[in-house]
Amino acid sequence: MSFAIGNRILCLPFNPPGVVSGRSVCMLGLNRQVRKLLDELGGLTPRDGLSADDMSLVEILPLGMLLDEATAADALAVRASGRRRAQLRLDSAVLWREVTRRSGEVRALSRAASAAEEALELSVAHSAVWARARCEQGFAALLGVELFGDPGLLDAAEGAFEDALAEARRGLVAPLAEIGLLVVSGRRNLATGDGQAARVAAARFAQPIATLKAMSRRIRIARMLSVEGHILRAQLLCEWGARLADAPLLRAAVRDTLSAASGLTPDFEPLTIARIGFVRASAQIAIGEVEEDAEICLAGVNLLDHVLSDLRLEHSPIDRAKGEFLRGRGRQVLGEISGDALSFMHAITCFEQVAKITEKREGLVLKAQAGALKALGLARVAEISGDVAVLNSAEKAFRSTLVNVSVARDPESWALLQLNLARLLLTRLGITRKDRGERAGARAALSSALDVLSERRLRGLGRSASKTLDLLEAAMQNQGDSKLTQS
């Protein structure tokens, strides 16, 4: 299936949604929550369809019911006319983007993009609704980058945010577009920037976030949009810090998540709180990896255990999968620090859970990353146990995963796979003492990985590359010593 966001075409395979209808969830408990929320909001009465300014209501809906609301919003827009129809199509775009965020379904992102495009066509050119719709197109494109790994969508997002900012006169659009442009710039500079560039980029978020907070006194949704700004900044800091192996940047990400969570309640913002927890835990795990501190890493894993205990699969499958992925990543880092095979086994179980949740969702970056790290876990277990059969299974898993990982879309996962394939081959050579092409295969895999590391400055993978280089040099030295002995 292909669809357009701005001037960018995204082509991905599509399978029908694998989620069950919202009617199959426990409606009694959910209805109590809905009534409680409506009371908190001043006794509003339910109406036909939710609007973009009622996203607080969306937080508590499980995915099936959110899907129903998005479909109802489409139907409501069809019955409307004039300017109201443009606003309703914009509301529909927001809902479908949230469906995409939770489901990982490319068809939902297509519907979000289509709804935003129709809102543009129906609105008065360069009006407030037009600018908001253009901004929505930008965030849909960013979601496409996050979920499906198409870096070309950054161009579409940048164009959309620039158009929105140029037409923004007042209200939410200007700070939203500014945040969007900062995210685009931050992602682009990840491959070439240093720690100082990351700090400068993070500092630029302060003004639009403050603007949204000030607006929250008169515009209800502005509060949650300012929180989203905090989350986006924390995610960028975490990515920069992990890539550069920069613990101060990672600690800045942790601080940002604490600011983001201030004033939120689990009853009304459960997914936002979970997403904040994921970023904080990810930063803590990365700090533990950089500093080889098992205690900090374990704090991140324990936080994930707590968050996932409250996050049901039917509420948000993709958020659940992200949490399991991060928990597996944390267990794997603990295994690297301690050399404990059991930690790697726990990590493998988490990655298998990710594979199970994302089984029917093609094109997801998360799915490929989980496959790569599962293969790594198998390799580490094999190294510790010295079991050649497990090594063979791990090699098969590596090669199978490499077929589905694109160096263009996900260079980090691809480089990690190549590095650990080289390490696995050298480990097998060390166990069997027989070279059946292991040295040559390891050299080729390592060379490919180093090309990507050099091009994209993936410093966080540098330690793994250094270890693998040491293993290769040792293997070559052993080969030289063997030839001297024979002569």
Secondary structure, 3 states (H helix, E strand, C coil): CEEEECCEEEECCCCCCCCCCHHHCCHHHHHHHHHHHHHHCCCCCCCCCCCHHHHHHHCCCCHHHHHHHHHHHHHHHHHCCHHHHHHHHHHHHHHHHHHHHHHCCHHHHHHHHHHHHHHHHHCCCCCHHHHHHHHHHHHHHHHHHHHHCCCCHHHHHHHHHHHHHHHCCCCCHHHHHHHHHHHHHHHHHCCCCCHHHHHHHHHCCHHHHHHHHHHCCCCHHHHHHHHHHHHHHHHHHHHHHHHHCCHHHHHHHHHHHHHHHCCCCCCCCHHHHHHHHHHHHHHHHHHHHHHCCHHHHHHHHHHHHHHHHCCCCCCCHHHHHHHHHHHHHHHHHHHHHHCCHHHHHHHHHHHHHHHHHCCCCCCCHHHHHHHHHHHHHHHHHHHHHCCHHHHHHHHHHHHHHHHHCCCCCCHHHHHHHHHHHHHHHHHHHHHHCCCCCHHHHHHHHHHHHHHHHHHHCCHHHHHHHHHHHHHHHHHHHHHHHHHHHHC
